[in-house]
Amino acid sequence: MTTPFDLSGQTAIVTGANTGIGQAIALSLAAAGADIAAVGRTPAQETVEKVRALGRQAQIVSADLSSIEPVQRVVDETLEKLGRLDILVNNAGIIRRADSVDFTEEDWDAVIDTNLKTTFFLCQAAGRHMLAQGAGKIINIASLLSFQGGIRVPSYTASKSGVAGLTKLLANEWAARGVNVNAIAPGYIATNNTAALQADETRNRQIQERIPAGRWGDPGDIGGAAVFLASSAAAYIHGHTLAVDGGWLAR
Ligand code: NAP
């Protein structure tokens, strides 16, 4: 018997799959039955081994996503190596911190290019394939800063607010053609991305006190939401950004 969350026979691209949230999403999708194309600039060897240990296929697709140059190849190589493409998870992302009065063009462009521009053009490349087959699921990784302003992270906030907007726009264009485009907004999750905050004793305490669940999120907390949005259980969900934040936005 299958459940609506069963992903057997499907193939997912997960960007930034070597560590953190991307690795956790890849493993959750694989546990639900999907094969994985682990895309990124650092080879996701550990992720691939863990996916294979779950009995699913996994292949590394090397790509530096700071520009859109590799985007079409990522889709083509996934199809060559794994034979299908059903799910795209745009997870790879970076953050740069500085006061807005001092923020550099380099820090602006680097974050916008990786988090927003590449995300759009990967949606486009995978979307063309999904639209042609009349089915597909796209999950973009947004942020609490898709909803809030944040501080000292102007390009990150702009990029993640952009990701939420883009998710709605693509849903408007593709929902009637069998492709679901949604996003997940992780709360404060313990990964490399937040290492500086975790290491700052005062900020760490303030953050935990502000989270209704009373703890940092674990990357694995995001995996279930990704399985849900990738599955037929989410067939009628379009353009939504789902917060997985221990209640942060409820406060
Ligand atoms: P992470 O541990 O730093 O992982 C980021 C991933 O993105 C890594 O796999 C990294 O690869 C990849 N990446 C960065 N630049 C890349 C590039 N140019 N080409 C290819 N891959 C690249 O951080 P994380 O927390 O898991 O972040 C994953 C996503 O969640 C990001 O979009 C982030 O903005 C978002 N997010 C995180 C939090 C949080 O609290 N942690 C909250 C909200 C949203 P390398 O290892 O090679 O650098």
py3Dmol code that shows the C-alpha trace and the ligand (Angstrom):
import py3Dmol

protein = """\
ATOM      1  CA  MET A   1       0.000   0.000   0.000  1.00  0.00           C
ATOM      2  CA  THR A   2       1.299   3.461  -0.861  1.00  0.00           C
ATOM      3  CA  THR A   3       0.828   6.669   1.092  1.00  0.00           C
ATOM      4  CA  PRO A   4       0.318  10.106  -0.503  1.00  0.00           C
ATOM      5  CA  PHE A   5       3.863  10.857   0.681  1.00  0.00           C
ATOM      6  CA  ASP A   6       5.437   8.038  -1.343  1.00  0.00           C
ATOM      7  CA  LEU A   7       8.076   9.305  -3.813  1.00  0.00           C
ATOM      8  CA  SER A   8       9.052   5.913  -5.263  1.00  0.00           C
ATOM      9  CA  GLY A   9      10.175   6.051  -8.886  1.00  0.00           C
ATOM     10  CA  GLN A  10      10.809   9.810  -8.802  1.00  0.00           C
ATOM     11  CA  THR A  11      14.060  11.711  -9.162  1.00  0.00           C
ATOM     12  CA  ALA A  12      14.959  14.872  -7.273  1.00  0.00           C
ATOM     13  CA  ILE A  13      17.645  17.473  -7.851  1.00  0.00           C
ATOM     14  CA  VAL A  14      18.822  18.907  -4.524  1.00  0.00           C
ATOM     15  CA  THR A  15      21.313  21.786  -4.714  1.00  0.00           C
ATOM     16  CA  GLY A  16      23.806  22.275  -1.902  1.00  0.00           C
ATOM     17  CA  ALA A  17      23.285  18.653  -0.892  1.00  0.00           C
ATOM     18  CA  ASN A  18      26.671  18.068   0.754  1.00  0.00           C
ATOM     19  CA  THR A  19      25.782  19.526   4.147  1.00  0.00           C
ATOM     20  CA  GLY A  20      23.158  21.161   6.380  1.00  0.00           C
ATOM     21  CA  ILE A  21      19.588  21.553   5.215  1.00  0.00           C
ATOM     22  CA  GLY A  22      20.307  20.297   1.679  1.00  0.00           C
ATOM     23  CA  GLN A  23      21.771  17.045   2.940  1.00  0.00           C
ATOM     24  CA  ALA A  24      18.837  16.521   5.311  1.00  0.00           C
ATOM     25  CA  ILE A  25      16.328  17.179   2.514  1.00  0.00           C
ATOM     26  CA  ALA A  26      18.135  14.759   0.176  1.00  0.00           C
ATOM     27  CA  LEU A  27      18.043  12.016   2.824  1.00  0.00           C
ATOM     28  CA  SER A  28      14.360  12.623   3.647  1.00  0.00           C
ATOM     29  CA  LEU A  29      13.356  12.534  -0.033  1.00  0.00           C
ATOM     30  CA  ALA A  30      15.385   9.334  -0.478  1.00  0.00           C
ATOM     31  CA  ALA A  31      13.773   7.759   2.600  1.00  0.00           C
ATOM     32  CA  ALA A  32      10.408   8.530   0.937  1.00  0.00           C
ATOM     33  CA  GLY A  33      11.592   6.676  -2.188  1.00  0.00           C
ATOM     34  CA  ALA A  34      13.219   9.264  -4.470  1.00  0.00           C
ATOM     35  CA  ASP A  35      16.521   8.974  -6.331  1.00  0.00           C
ATOM     36  CA  ILE A  36      18.817  11.970  -5.817  1.00  0.00           C
ATOM     37  CA  ALA A  37      20.998  14.178  -8.011  1.00  0.00           C
ATOM     38  CA  ALA A  38      23.229  15.865  -5.418  1.00  0.00           C
ATOM     39  CA  VAL A  39      24.235  19.164  -7.000  1.00  0.00           C
ATOM     40  CA  GLY A  40      26.914  21.502  -5.694  1.00  0.00           C
ATOM     41  CA  ARG A  41      30.470  22.760  -5.797  1.00  0.00           C
ATOM     42  CA  THR A  42      31.709  20.526  -2.924  1.00  0.00           C
ATOM     43  CA  PRO A  43      31.167  16.866  -3.916  1.00  0.00           C
ATOM     44  CA  ALA A  44      28.353  15.442  -1.799  1.00  0.00           C
ATOM     45  CA  GLN A  45      30.074  12.087  -1.297  1.00  0.00           C
ATOM     46  CA  GLU A  46      28.685  11.466   2.204  1.00  0.00           C
ATOM     47  CA  THR A  47      25.139  12.313   1.085  1.00  0.00           C
ATOM     48  CA  VAL A  48      25.397  10.007  -1.927  1.00  0.00           C
ATOM     49  CA  GLU A  49      26.636   7.128   0.243  1.00  0.00           C
ATOM     50  CA  LYS A  50      23.815   7.637   2.745  1.00  0.00           C
ATOM     51  CA  VAL A  51      21.183   7.777  -0.022  1.00  0.00           C
ATOM     52  CA  ARG A  52      22.537   4.556  -1.533  1.00  0.00           C
ATOM     53  CA  ALA A  53      22.445   2.935   1.926  1.00  0.00           C
ATOM     54  CA  LEU A  54      18.714   3.707   1.896  1.00  0.00           C
ATOM     55  CA  GLY A  55      18.441   1.663  -1.319  1.00  0.00           C
ATOM     56  CA  ARG A  56      17.969   4.604  -3.667  1.00  0.00           C
ATOM     57  CA  GLN A  57      20.146   5.781  -6.557  1.00  0.00           C
ATOM     58  CA  ALA A  58      22.283   8.866  -6.085  1.00  0.00           C
ATOM     59  CA  GLN A  59      24.664  10.736  -8.375  1.00  0.00           C
ATOM     60  CA  ILE A  60      26.894  13.740  -7.852  1.00  0.00           C
ATOM     61  CA  VAL A  61      26.416  16.601 -10.301  1.00  0.00           C
ATOM     62  CA  SER A  62      29.229  19.132  -9.864  1.00  0.00           C
ATOM     63  CA  ALA A  63      28.240  22.756 -10.345  1.00  0.00           C
ATOM     64  CA  ASP A  64      29.232  26.139  -8.995  1.00  0.00           C
ATOM     65  CA  LEU A  65      25.886  27.916  -8.730  1.00  0.00           C
ATOM     66  CA  SER A  66      27.327  31.395  -8.202  1.00  0.00           C
ATOM     67  CA  SER A  67      26.505  31.934 -11.893  1.00  0.00           C
ATOM     68  CA  ILE A  68      23.836  30.496 -14.179  1.00  0.00           C
ATOM     69  CA  GLU A  69      26.428  29.008 -16.523  1.00  0.00           C
ATOM     70  CA  PRO A  70      25.946  25.360 -15.313  1.00  0.00           C
ATOM     71  CA  VAL A  71      22.158  25.470 -14.974  1.00  0.00           C
ATOM     72  CA  GLN A  72      21.114  23.684 -18.185  1.00  0.00           C
ATOM     73  CA  ARG A  73      23.916  21.124 -17.752  1.00  0.00           C
ATOM     74  CA  VAL A  74      22.627  20.309 -14.229  1.00  0.00           C
ATOM     75  CA  VAL A  75      19.261  19.339 -15.699  1.00  0.00           C
ATOM     76  CA  ASP A  76      20.801  17.490 -18.674  1.00  0.00           C
ATOM     77  CA  GLU A  77      23.270  15.567 -16.488  1.00  0.00           C
ATOM     78  CA  THR A  78      20.507  14.572 -14.060  1.00  0.00           C
ATOM     79  CA  LEU A  79      18.458  13.186 -16.950  1.00  0.00           C
ATOM     80  CA  GLU A  80      21.510  11.381 -18.375  1.00  0.00           C
ATOM     81  CA  LYS A  81      22.575   9.836 -15.061  1.00  0.00           C
ATOM     82  CA  LEU A  82      19.200   9.120 -13.447  1.00  0.00           C
ATOM     83  CA  GLY A  83      16.771   9.036 -16.368  1.00  0.00           C
ATOM     84  CA  ARG A  84      14.075  11.322 -14.951  1.00  0.00           C
ATOM     85  CA  LEU A  85      13.432  14.643 -13.255  1.00  0.00           C
ATOM     86  CA  ASP A  86      10.367  15.118 -11.064  1.00  0.00           C
ATOM     87  CA  ILE A  87      11.459  17.315  -8.149  1.00  0.00           C
ATOM     88  CA  LEU A  88      13.772  20.340  -7.885  1.00  0.00           C
ATOM     89  CA  VAL A  89      14.915  21.651  -4.502  1.00  0.00           C
ATOM     90  CA  ASN A  90      16.715  25.000  -4.796  1.00  0.00           C
ATOM     91  CA  ASN A  91      18.603  24.929  -1.505  1.00  0.00           C
ATOM     92  CA  ALA A  92      22.135  26.233  -2.213  1.00  0.00           C
ATOM     93  CA  GLY A  93      22.564  29.654  -0.678  1.00  0.00           C
ATOM     94  CA  ILE A  94      24.963  32.051   1.003  1.00  0.00           C
ATOM     95  CA  ILE A  95      24.783  34.950   3.432  1.00  0.00           C
ATOM     96  CA  ARG A  96      27.011  38.013   3.917  1.00  0.00           C
ATOM     97  CA  ARG A  97      26.806  40.228   7.006  1.00  0.00           C
ATOM     98  CA  ALA A  98      27.733  43.922   7.276  1.00  0.00           C
ATOM     99  CA  ASP A  99      26.091  47.205   8.261  1.00  0.00           C
ATOM    100  CA  SER A 100      24.070  48.560   5.349  1.00  0.00           C
ATOM    101  CA  VAL A 101      26.097  51.808   5.311  1.00  0.00           C
ATOM    102  CA  ASP A 102      29.232  49.753   4.594  1.00  0.00           C
ATOM    103  CA  PHE A 103      27.727  46.985   2.444  1.00  0.00           C
ATOM    104  CA  THR A 104      29.766  46.299  -0.718  1.00  0.00           C
ATOM    105  CA  GLU A 105      28.608  45.686  -4.259  1.00  0.00           C
ATOM    106  CA  GLU A 106      30.542  42.413  -4.182  1.00  0.00           C
ATOM    107  CA  ASP A 107      28.530  41.183  -1.162  1.00  0.00           C
ATOM    108  CA  TRP A 108      25.334  42.345  -2.845  1.00  0.00           C
ATOM    109  CA  ASP A 109      26.001  40.614  -6.176  1.00  0.00           C
ATOM    110  CA  ALA A 110      27.370  37.369  -4.714  1.00  0.00           C
ATOM    111  CA  VAL A 111      24.279  36.749  -2.594  1.00  0.00           C
ATOM    112  CA  ILE A 112      21.725  37.874  -5.183  1.00  0.00           C
ATOM    113  CA  ASP A 113      23.403  35.830  -7.927  1.00  0.00           C
ATOM    114  CA  THR A 114      23.496  32.564  -5.950  1.00  0.00           C
ATOM    115  CA  ASN A 115      20.284  32.847  -3.929  1.00  0.00           C
ATOM    116  CA  LEU A 116      17.980  34.523  -6.433  1.00  0.00           C
ATOM    117  CA  LYS A 117      19.310  34.575 -10.001  1.00  0.00           C
ATOM    118  CA  THR A 118      20.484  30.960 -10.114  1.00  0.00           C
ATOM    119  CA  THR A 119      17.335  29.860  -8.291  1.00  0.00           C
ATOM    120  CA  PHE A 120      15.193  31.440 -11.017  1.00  0.00           C
ATOM    121  CA  PHE A 121      17.173  30.016 -13.920  1.00  0.00           C
ATOM    122  CA  LEU A 122      17.240  26.523 -12.377  1.00  0.00           C
ATOM    123  CA  CYS A 123      13.459  26.782 -11.962  1.00  0.00           C
ATOM    124  CA  GLN A 124      13.299  27.753 -15.646  1.00  0.00           C
ATOM    125  CA  ALA A 125      15.526  24.894 -16.866  1.00  0.00           C
ATOM    126  CA  ALA A 126      13.845  22.228 -14.704  1.00  0.00           C
ATOM    127  CA  GLY A 127      10.444  23.835 -15.270  1.00  0.00           C
ATOM    128  CA  ARG A 128      10.723  23.485 -19.064  1.00  0.00           C
ATOM    129  CA  HIS A 129      11.247  19.737 -18.622  1.00  0.00           C
ATOM    130  CA  MET A 130       8.448  19.429 -16.037  1.00  0.00           C
ATOM    131  CA  LEU A 131       5.982  21.441 -18.139  1.00  0.00           C
ATOM    132  CA  ALA A 132       6.736  19.199 -21.119  1.00  0.00           C
ATOM    133  CA  GLN A 133       6.002  16.085 -19.038  1.00  0.00           C
ATOM    134  CA  GLY A 134       2.964  17.760 -17.446  1.00  0.00           C
ATOM    135  CA  ALA A 135       4.132  17.155 -13.863  1.00  0.00           C
ATOM    136  CA  GLY A 136       6.748  18.333 -11.403  1.00  0.00           C
ATOM    137  CA  LYS A 137       7.386  19.809  -7.986  1.00  0.00           C
ATOM    138  CA  ILE A 138       9.681  22.734  -7.293  1.00  0.00           C
ATOM    139  CA  ILE A 139      10.635  23.665  -3.735  1.00  0.00           C
ATOM    140  CA  ASN A 140      12.652  26.829  -3.167  1.00  0.00           C
ATOM    141  CA  ILE A 141      14.373  27.389   0.154  1.00  0.00           C
ATOM    142  CA  ALA A 142      13.330  30.799   1.423  1.00  0.00           C
ATOM    143  CA  SER A 143      13.909  32.195   4.941  1.00  0.00           C
ATOM    144  CA  LEU A 144      12.263  34.017   7.832  1.00  0.00           C
ATOM    145  CA  LEU A 145      13.735  37.024   5.994  1.00  0.00           C
ATOM    146  CA  SER A 146      11.204  36.359   3.248  1.00  0.00           C
ATOM    147  CA  PHE A 147       8.738  37.739   5.830  1.00  0.00           C
ATOM    148  CA  GLN A 148      10.870  39.930   8.112  1.00  0.00           C
ATOM    149  CA  GLY A 149      13.560  42.539   7.532  1.00  0.00           C
ATOM    150  CA  GLY A 150      16.477  41.161   9.493  1.00  0.00           C
ATOM    151  CA  ILE A 151      19.501  43.324  10.254  1.00  0.00           C
ATOM    152  CA  ARG A 152      22.942  43.668   8.627  1.00  0.00           C
ATOM    153  CA  VAL A 153      21.996  41.231   5.833  1.00  0.00           C
ATOM    154  CA  PRO A 154      20.570  43.481   3.084  1.00  0.00           C
ATOM    155  CA  SER A 155      21.369  41.279   0.088  1.00  0.00           C
ATOM    156  CA  TYR A 156      20.220  38.125   1.907  1.00  0.00           C
ATOM    157  CA  THR A 157      16.880  39.705   2.863  1.00  0.00           C
ATOM    158  CA  ALA A 158      16.400  41.010  -0.681  1.00  0.00           C
ATOM    159  CA  SER A 159      17.252  37.593  -2.141  1.00  0.00           C
ATOM    160  CA  LYS A 160      14.955  35.606   0.146  1.00  0.00           C
ATOM    161  CA  SER A 161      12.074  38.075  -0.194  1.00  0.00           C
ATOM    162  CA  GLY A 162      12.659  37.690  -3.933  1.00  0.00           C
ATOM    163  CA  VAL A 163      12.527  33.899  -3.656  1.00  0.00           C
ATOM    164  CA  ALA A 164       9.099  34.081  -1.987  1.00  0.00           C
ATOM    165  CA  GLY A 165       7.830  36.427  -4.704  1.00  0.00           C
ATOM    166  CA  LEU A 166       9.277  34.304  -7.477  1.00  0.00           C
ATOM    167  CA  THR A 167       7.635  31.228  -5.970  1.00  0.00           C
ATOM    168  CA  LYS A 168       4.239  32.925  -6.236  1.00  0.00           C
ATOM    169  CA  LEU A 169       4.887  34.181  -9.764  1.00  0.00           C
ATOM    170  CA  LEU A 170       5.952  30.755 -11.059  1.00  0.00           C
ATOM    171  CA  ALA A 171       2.961  29.127  -9.352  1.00  0.00           C
ATOM    172  CA  ASN A 172       0.666  31.565 -11.187  1.00  0.00           C
ATOM    173  CA  GLU A 173       2.217  30.604 -14.528  1.00  0.00           C
ATOM    174  CA  TRP A 174       2.602  26.848 -14.002  1.00  0.00           C
ATOM    175  CA  ALA A 175      -0.071  25.647 -11.523  1.00  0.00           C
ATOM    176  CA  ALA A 176      -2.583  24.750 -14.235  1.00  0.00           C
ATOM    177  CA  ARG A 177       0.110  22.860 -16.166  1.00  0.00           C
ATOM    178  CA  GLY A 178       0.870  20.226 -13.511  1.00  0.00           C
ATOM    179  CA  VAL A 179       3.850  21.891 -11.863  1.00  0.00           C
ATOM    180  CA  ASN A 180       3.683  22.884  -8.194  1.00  0.00           C
ATOM    181  CA  VAL A 181       6.037  25.664  -7.108  1.00  0.00           C
ATOM    182  CA  ASN A 182       6.306  26.231  -3.362  1.00  0.00           C
ATOM    183  CA  ALA A 183       8.917  27.277  -0.818  1.00  0.00           C
ATOM    184  CA  ILE A 184      10.044  26.406   2.689  1.00  0.00           C
ATOM    185  CA  ALA A 185      11.131  29.137   5.083  1.00  0.00           C
ATOM    186  CA  PRO A 186      13.388  27.503   7.667  1.00  0.00           C
ATOM    187  CA  GLY A 187      13.650  29.194  11.041  1.00  0.00           C
ATOM    188  CA  TYR A 188      16.907  29.206  12.963  1.00  0.00           C
ATOM    189  CA  ILE A 189      18.537  25.914  11.988  1.00  0.00           C
ATOM    190  CA  ALA A 190      21.911  24.775  13.345  1.00  0.00           C
ATOM    191  CA  THR A 191      24.139  24.617  10.225  1.00  0.00           C
ATOM    192  CA  ASN A 192      27.332  26.255   8.856  1.00  0.00           C
ATOM    193  CA  ASN A 193      25.131  29.153   7.685  1.00  0.00           C
ATOM    194  CA  THR A 194      24.311  30.088  11.295  1.00  0.00           C
ATOM    195  CA  ALA A 195      27.619  29.083  12.932  1.00  0.00           C
ATOM    196  CA  ALA A 196      28.464  32.717  13.781  1.00  0.00           C
ATOM    197  CA  LEU A 197      25.129  33.210  15.566  1.00  0.00           C
ATOM    198  CA  GLN A 198      25.423  29.930  17.446  1.00  0.00           C
ATOM    199  CA  ALA A 199      28.927  30.866  18.600  1.00  0.00           C
ATOM    200  CA  ASP A 200      27.800  34.280  19.912  1.00  0.00           C
ATOM    201  CA  GLU A 201      26.648  33.461  23.467  1.00  0.00           C
ATOM    202  CA  THR A 202      24.319  36.456  23.829  1.00  0.00           C
ATOM    203  CA  ARG A 203      22.696  36.124  20.383  1.00  0.00           C
ATOM    204  CA  ASN A 204      22.380  32.368  20.843  1.00  0.00           C
ATOM    205  CA  ARG A 205      20.491  32.832  24.133  1.00  0.00           C
ATOM    206  CA  GLN A 206      18.292  35.633  22.740  1.00  0.00           C
ATOM    207  CA  ILE A 207      17.350  33.530  19.720  1.00  0.00           C
ATOM    208  CA  GLN A 208      16.440  30.462  21.771  1.00  0.00           C
ATOM    209  CA  GLU A 209      14.350  32.549  24.180  1.00  0.00           C
ATOM    210  CA  ARG A 210      12.422  34.022  21.219  1.00  0.00           C
ATOM    211  CA  ILE A 211      11.614  30.607  19.655  1.00  0.00           C
ATOM    212  CA  PRO A 212       8.360  29.166  21.080  1.00  0.00           C
ATOM    213  CA  ALA A 213       9.746  25.638  20.654  1.00  0.00           C
ATOM    214  CA  GLY A 214      12.674  26.718  22.842  1.00  0.00           C
ATOM    215  CA  ARG A 215      15.443  25.279  20.660  1.00  0.00           C
ATOM    216  CA  TRP A 216      17.322  25.727  17.407  1.00  0.00           C
ATOM    217  CA  GLY A 217      15.953  23.666  14.544  1.00  0.00           C
ATOM    218  CA  ASP A 218      17.788  20.606  13.337  1.00  0.00           C
ATOM    219  CA  PRO A 219      18.350  20.255   9.546  1.00  0.00           C
ATOM    220  CA  GLY A 220      16.200  17.123   9.771  1.00  0.00           C
ATOM    221  CA  ASP A 221      13.263  19.300  10.852  1.00  0.00           C
ATOM    222  CA  ILE A 222      13.099  20.622   7.280  1.00  0.00           C
ATOM    223  CA  GLY A 223      13.088  17.196   5.587  1.00  0.00           C
ATOM    224  CA  GLY A 224       9.471  16.302   6.381  1.00  0.00           C
ATOM    225  CA  ALA A 225       8.189  19.569   4.925  1.00  0.00           C
ATOM    226  CA  ALA A 226      10.178  18.907   1.745  1.00  0.00           C
ATOM    227  CA  VAL A 227       8.723  15.391   1.415  1.00  0.00           C
ATOM    228  CA  PHE A 228       5.227  16.808   1.888  1.00  0.00           C
ATOM    229  CA  LEU A 229       5.633  19.531  -0.750  1.00  0.00           C
ATOM    230  CA  ALA A 230       7.286  17.059  -3.155  1.00  0.00           C
ATOM    231  CA  SER A 231       4.454  14.544  -2.785  1.00  0.00           C
ATOM    232  CA  SER A 232       0.949  14.129  -4.180  1.00  0.00           C
ATOM    233  CA  ALA A 233      -0.338  15.133  -0.720  1.00  0.00           C
ATOM    234  CA  ALA A 234       0.537  18.703  -1.754  1.00  0.00           C
ATOM    235  CA  ALA A 235      -1.095  18.488  -5.203  1.00  0.00           C
ATOM    236  CA  TYR A 236      -3.351  21.508  -4.567  1.00  0.00           C
ATOM    237  CA  ILE A 237      -0.718  23.688  -2.835  1.00  0.00           C
ATOM    238  CA  HIS A 238       0.734  26.366  -5.114  1.00  0.00           C
ATOM    239  CA  GLY A 239       2.834  29.458  -4.451  1.00  0.00           C
ATOM    240  CA  HIS A 240       3.015  28.901  -0.704  1.00  0.00           C
ATOM    241  CA  THR A 241       6.005  29.597   1.518  1.00  0.00           C
ATOM    242  CA  LEU A 242       5.789  27.187   4.444  1.00  0.00           C
ATOM    243  CA  ALA A 243       7.532  28.343   7.618  1.00  0.00           C
ATOM    244  CA  VAL A 244       9.264  25.574   9.585  1.00  0.00           C
ATOM    245  CA  ASP A 245      10.445  27.740  12.412  1.00  0.00           C
ATOM    246  CA  GLY A 246       9.554  26.342  15.840  1.00  0.00           C
ATOM    247  CA  GLY A 247       6.810  28.980  15.999  1.00  0.00           C
ATOM    248  CA  TRP A 248       9.086  32.040  15.486  1.00  0.00           C
ATOM    249  CA  LEU A 249       6.666  33.872  13.159  1.00  0.00           C
ATOM    250  CA  ALA A 250       3.715  33.160  15.437  1.00  0.00           C
ATOM    251  CA  ARG A 251       5.223  35.331  18.111  1.00  0.00           C
TER     252      ARG A 251
END
"""
ligand_1 = """\
48
NAP
P 25.133 25.646 4.695
O 25.378 24.520 5.647
O 26.086 26.783 4.615
O 24.850 25.051 3.251
C 24.747 25.856 2.112
C 24.832 24.962 0.906
O 24.800 25.789 -0.279
C 26.137 24.178 0.861
O 25.900 22.924 0.313
C 26.964 25.024 -0.070
O 28.026 24.336 -0.699
C 25.910 25.425 -1.075
N 26.381 26.520 -1.893
C 26.690 27.779 -1.517
N 27.185 28.472 -2.563
C 27.209 27.628 -3.619
C 27.619 27.734 -4.968
N 28.136 28.866 -5.470
N 27.514 26.657 -5.768
C 27.014 25.504 -5.298
N 26.609 25.324 -4.023
C 26.704 26.374 -3.196
O 23.761 26.346 5.067
P 22.283 25.806 5.304
O 21.818 26.463 6.548
O 22.160 24.338 5.157
O 21.579 26.571 4.101
C 20.813 25.947 3.098
C 19.744 26.915 2.620
O 18.858 27.210 3.702
C 20.297 28.268 2.154
O 19.553 28.714 1.025
C 20.019 29.165 3.344
O 19.913 30.521 2.991
C 18.708 28.605 3.823
N 18.351 28.944 5.200
C 19.093 28.510 6.270
C 18.691 28.843 7.555
C 19.429 28.392 8.768
O 19.057 28.800 9.892
N 20.458 27.579 8.680
C 17.540 29.621 7.744
C 16.828 30.040 6.638
C 17.218 29.688 5.369
P 29.517 24.409 -0.080
O 29.538 23.467 1.093
O 30.367 23.986 -1.205
O 29.720 25.839 0.342
"""
view = py3Dmol.view(width=600, height=400)
view.addModel(protein, "pdb")
view.setStyle({"model": 0}, {"cartoon": {"style": "trace"}})
view.addModel(ligand_1, "xyz")
view.setStyle({"model": 1}, {"stick": {}})
view.zoomTo()
view.show()
